[in-house]
Amino acid sequence: MKRRNFLGMLALTSGAVVTKPAIGWAAPGNGQTKKKKSKKKTQTLTADLIVAGGGLGGVAAALAALHNNQSVILTEETDWIGGQLTQQGVPPDEHTWIETHGAPAHYRELRDRIRAYYVRNYPLTEDAKKRPYLNPGDGSVSKLCHEPRVALAALNEMLAPFVSNGKLTILLEHRIKGAEVSGNKVQALKAVDLRDQREKILKGSYFADATEMGDLLPLTGTEFVTGTESRSQTGELHAPEKGNPENNQAFTMCFAIDYVPGENHVIDKPEEYDFWRNHVPALTPAWSGRLLDLHYSDPRTLQPKELGFHPEGIKTGDKLNLWNYRRIINKENFEKGTFAGDITIVNWPQNDYMLGNLIGASQDMFEHHVERAKQLSLSLLYWLQTEAPRPDGGKGWQGIRLRKDIMGTEDGLAKYPYIRESRRIKAVFTVLEEHVGAENRALKTGKEKGNTAAEFYDSVGVGYYHIDLHPSSTGVNYVDFGSLPFQIPLGALLPQRMENLLPANKNIGTTHITNGCFRLHPVEWSIGEAVGLLVAYARNKNVAPKQVREKQELLQDFQQFIRAQGVETAWPKK
């Protein structure tokens, strides 16, 4: 018998979730301070697809649906769409083949638009203009290190036609605070405008959770897991003997700096500087020493490793110069005098915040940990300005300047924390280490060489990155090892029970281990695009998403449909 439930959530210590009937809208028990609500009547908005979260997965889901004549409402907590690429200040982490294949055509269009923006609007040198693969910052982490605002402009360009024709409504600075659920279907979401506290009801046929931490999952009663699974649960080679739902990766408050020799831009001493200056992370295996230092744990060996630092980009011997790692502006790519110095993003081991878990935290506790993470990042900046060793034997680089304008904030720190891990749906199919991990795959196949990742008959995309787990909130050091170019299975995008809610970020059916290679920019985009295309296909065919996977004829037709729109479902055969 169908009945309408409004769900409240109760998280279990195992990481599983149970639901209980409640009266009214399901809302997070996050201890938010109650503010006086506007007396204006609550507005109801309707679209074919409601996307919560304006990160890369959310934008990709929206675009895919819009290109297939679906109407979309896209919500975003901050005033910038783009997620990790913009509001979190993280240049794209990508694989080596990204310029030619291994990502959807629309993702490569985004990259092309970013480059074209620089060519149209910046005084590039003639040499830089001629480069087909222009890298504005020449950062070593990516073939396209660029400013967050440029990515924001490119994304808004891609969405602009749909805003103009009325198919797309973007609700910036809106947070989802409740959900109306009937049986296995979401009926509506309740959003609050963070500027004036007015509420909106968002009704749709389908709902995509593209939030950074899978916030819709507890609100809608969708079953999920968090943290680390045990080896007995998954059989994964690198899984621990005992699982821990609280064990999530560190998050980071990124910031941008440049260097102006001869000037003094030293910030006021941060309130928590003395704490962070002497802080030694309590990790197993042990960290290399103090966090604010030019040593860290080598992610692969976990042995102490020395890093270099010079804000003029000068080589630091055989040591990685952190300045060049995520550099987003190389002044040499622009006409002389355009930039006073290079600009780089600080997202380093030294400002990974490991002392708290944001997933499931109350709003007060969320803000507490974010504020402490900001203190860590500002302390790192102050240390660089006053204590970091220089080649001449001195200490500190006073000319390092915090570039508040790059992040678009008053404090100069990113608008939102860079979050590496989310709640994850209990999916129809879960991607395990044996499917994508190089070593575990060899054990599975019995072959030492020539292995490929598992081939998924229901593939809806491809991706690649090594499995990269940062130190965690419960004291586990890096877990970092090789993976294989992989496919994204449709089954990992389908919740076991819910019928019209789909994950579109880091909240798909992976494990703690495999999330380490699925959480990066192009894969997040691929996940979101697959979800948007699935919604459009299911609505046009009048079938349920699960039927698309279960019926061979539908699945093959769907895969042909997405390939025709520039989605790669397999890696080229060698």
Secondary structure, DSSP 8 states (H G I E B T S, - for coil): ---EEEEEEEE-TTS-EEEEEESS-B-------------S--EEEEEEEEEE--SHHHHHHHHHHHTTT--EEEEESSS---GGGTTT-------TTTTTSSS-HHHHHHHHHHHHHHHHHS-B-HHHHH-TT--SS--TT-S----HHHHHHHHHHHHHHHHHTTSEEEEETEEEEEEEEETTEEEEEEEEETTT--EEEEEEEEEEE--TT-THHHHHT--EE-SB--HHHH--TTS-SS-BTT--B-EE--EEEEE-TT--------TTHHHHHT-----BS--SS-SSSSEEE-TTT-SEEE-B--TT---BTTB-BHHHHTEEE-GGGB-TTS-SS-EEEE--GGGEE-S---TT--HHHHHHHHHHHHHHHHHHHHHHHHTSB-TTS-B--TTEEE-HHHHTSSSSB-SS-B-----EE-BSS-B-HHHHBHHHHHHHH--SSS------TTEEEEE---EEE--BTTSB--EEE-B--EEEEGGGGSBSS-SSEEE-SS-SSB-TTTHHHHSSHHHHHHHHHHHHHHHHHHHHHT--HHHHHHSHHHHHHHHHHHHTTT---S----
